[in-house]
Amino acid sequence: MDDFVPICRVSIQTGIFTVKANARWKTLKDLIEEAKKSPGKLTFSSAGVFGTDHFAMETLQKLGKFKATHIPATGVAPALTATLGGHVDFTFSPEVSVSPHIKSGTLRALAVSGDKRLEEFPDVPTFSELGYRVTYLGWYGLVGPKGIPDQVLKTIYDACDKTMEVHKKSIEDQEKKMLSIPAYIKGEEFVKELKSHYDIAKEVFEDLQKSMK
């Protein structure tokens, strides 16, 4: 984070915690209670070690005081395939990737990240509602190299504001297609938002490093 200057965030993408549709867990509470009884027995897949989805699940384990075994995949699609095939018990994936599987009835959603429930799946609670502050979100935006002069930054900020105003409709239409949520912020507000997520991820990363020694 120290190597870049956060400029603006245009939109965010929510992640969804899913299990196979015929899994025995109907709620996140059911799964966590079982995981506590048999540490390491339940398994989960992710798009790769130290990716956003991996960090989200490690954070959930820390907050929920349980332990599951991580089986990393080589991307989101293989991680979902592992869950669909019953090779792992659960996964956490971007809404845009997992939505078709939930709608088709092959996966069951137990929780979503973010501050609010998703418009697409209003019956699925957020992690925060369930008592776990798992707020990892994907985002689209702009960053620049460290050391951009203030005057240049101001010009970029102004250009971002104008673009978001003039092309608001087309940008929001594209975001809708990508199942992204409009969430435009810039400058210090964006820096503060990134730092809050960075601080949580750093703590989880340090815990993971210790466990690997």
MOFENCOR-V720866 format. One record per backbone hydrogen bond with DSSP energy under -1.0 kcal/mol. NH is the residue of the N-H (numbers start at 1). CO is the residue of the C=O. E is the energy in kcal/mol with one decimal. If there is no record, write none. Layout:
NH	CO	E
NH	CO	E
//
This chain:
4	1	-1.2
5	144	-3.1
7	142	-2.5
8	142	-1.6
9	185	-2.7
10	140	-3.4
11	140	-1.5
12	181	-2.2
13	138	-3.0
16	93	-3.1
17	111	-3.0
18	91	-2.6
19	108	-2.2
21	106	-2.2
23	20	-2.2
31	27	-1.6
32	28	-2.6
33	29	-2.4
34	30	-1.8
35	31	-2.5
36	32	-2.1
37	33	-1.1
38	34	-1.3
40	67	-3.5
41	38	-2.2
44	69	-2.3
45	90	-1.7
51	48	-1.8
55	51	-2.6
56	52	-2.3
57	53	-1.8
58	54	-2.2
59	55	-2.5
60	56	-2.2
61	57	-2.0
62	58	-2.0
63	59	-2.7
64	60	-2.9
66	61	-1.7
69	42	-3.0
71	44	-3.3
73	46	-2.4
79	75	-1.6
80	76	-2.4
81	77	-2.5
82	78	-2.1
83	79	-1.4
84	80	-3.0
85	81	-2.3
86	83	-1.2
87	82	-2.2
88	82	-1.3
89	43	-1.5
90	43	-1.3
91	18	-1.8
93	16	-2.1
95	14	-2.9
98	94	-2.1
99	95	-2.5
102	98	-1.7
103	99	-2.5
104	100	-1.9
106	101	-2.0
107	101	-1.6
108	19	-3.3
110	17	-2.9
111	17	-1.1
112	125	-1.6
113	15	-2.4
124	121	-1.7
127	112	-2.2
130	126	-1.3
131	128	-1.4
132	127	-2.6
134	132	-2.1
138	13	-2.5
140	11	-2.4
142	8	-3.1
144	5	-2.2
146	3	-1.3
153	149	-2.4
154	150	-2.5
155	151	-1.8
156	152	-2.2
157	153	-2.9
158	154	-2.5
159	155	-2.0
160	156	-2.5
161	157	-2.6
162	158	-2.3
163	159	-2.5
164	160	-2.6
165	161	-1.6
166	162	-3.2
167	163	-2.5
171	167	-2.5
172	168	-2.5
173	169	-2.2
174	170	-1.9
175	171	-2.3
176	172	-2.2
177	173	-1.6
178	174	-1.6
179	176	-1.2
180	175	-3.2
181	12	-3.1
183	10	-2.4
185	9	-1.8
187	7	-2.2
189	186	-1.2
191	187	-2.2
192	188	-2.7
193	189	-1.9
194	190	-2.5
195	191	-2.4
196	192	-1.9
197	193	-1.4
198	194	-2.6
199	195	-2.7
200	196	-1.3
201	197	-2.5
202	198	-2.6
203	199	-1.6
204	200	-1.9
205	201	-2.8
206	202	-2.4
207	203	-1.8
208	204	-2.2
209	205	-2.4
210	206	-1.9
211	207	-1.9
212	208	-1.2
//
